[in-house]
Amino acid sequence: MAVTEKEVRNALKGVKDPELNLDLVVLGLIYDIEVEDAKADVVMSLTSPMCPVAGEIVEQATQAVLGVEGIDEADVQLTFDPPWTPERISPLIRASLGL
C-alpha cells in the first residue's frame, strides 16, 4: 500500500523546534510534502534563517520521514521563501501562545 502525505506529516509531528517546544507541523514549518513510491520530498522552513540548530532539525526531519514504513528515501529541503511568520501557526495554538 502506498505511503500517504498524511503519514509523512504525522511523522514530522515528532520533530520539535527546540526554542518553542512545538512540532514542525503545528508551527506551520512544513510547506510541502510529495510522496512518490518509496520516496518523500519535503519542503520546510525554520522560525529564523539564523537558527543555530538548523542542520540538526533538518536531520531530525529526514530521520522522521525515513521512519515511515514504506519510505526508503527522503529529501528534506530548507527554504525561506516565503519567510515563516507566526501566522502560519494554527489560530488556536497561536492564541494559547499569546501571539
N, C-alpha and C positions, 0 to 999 in steps of 0.2 A: 504494500500500500504506500502511496506517495506521501511524502512529508509535506505538511501544510505550513503556510506562513504563520498561522496562529501557533503552531507547535514551536517554531523558532522564536516567535515573540515571547511566548511563555518561558522559554529557557533563558531569554535575556532579562527576564524579571529577577533572576537570581544574581545579577550583577548590579552592585550599588555604587553610586557616586560617594566617595569617602567623605566628602565635605558635608553633603546634605543628608547622607544616610538614607537616600531613597533610590529605588531602582531606575535603570535607564529608561524603561518603558513609561513608568509613571511620570518621570521628568520630561518626557517628550523628546528624548535624545535620539530615538530610533526614527530615522527619516524614511527609510525604505527597506523592504525585505523582498527578495526574489528567490524562489526555490525552483530549481530545475533538476530533476532526477535526484542525485545524491549530493548536489552542490547548493549551498546557500550563499547569496550575496547580500551583505548588509551595509547600508549607508547610515552612519551615525554621526553625532556631534558630541561636544562636551559643553559644559556650562561656561567654560572660558577657554579661549585659544592658548592661554598661558598656563593651562593645567599642568602642574608638575608631575602628575602620575598618568598622563595621557597614554603612554605606552603600556602601562600596566592595565588600564581599563580596557583598551583595545584587545590586549591579550586575553583578559578575562572574558570579554565578549566572544572572542574567537573560540575559546575553550567551551563556553556555554553552548554555542551553536554546534560545535563538534560533538557535544554530549547528547544531542538529539538523535534518537535511534533512527537510522536510515540516512544520516548525513555523514558523508566521508570527506567533504571538502568545504571549507568556509573561507570566504573572502570578506573581511570586515574593513571597510574604507571609512576614513575620518574626513568629514567635511565641515566647513564653517560657512557654507553658502546654502541657504540663508543662515545667518548667525542665530544661535539659540537665544531665546528670551523666555522669561518666566511664563509668558502667555501660552507657551506650549504645554505647560503642566495642566492637568485636568482642573476645571474650576473648583471642584470640591476639595482637592488636595491643596490647591493654591489658597483657598480660604482658610484651611486649617493651619497653613504656614504663615498666615497673615500677609500674604502677597497680593 
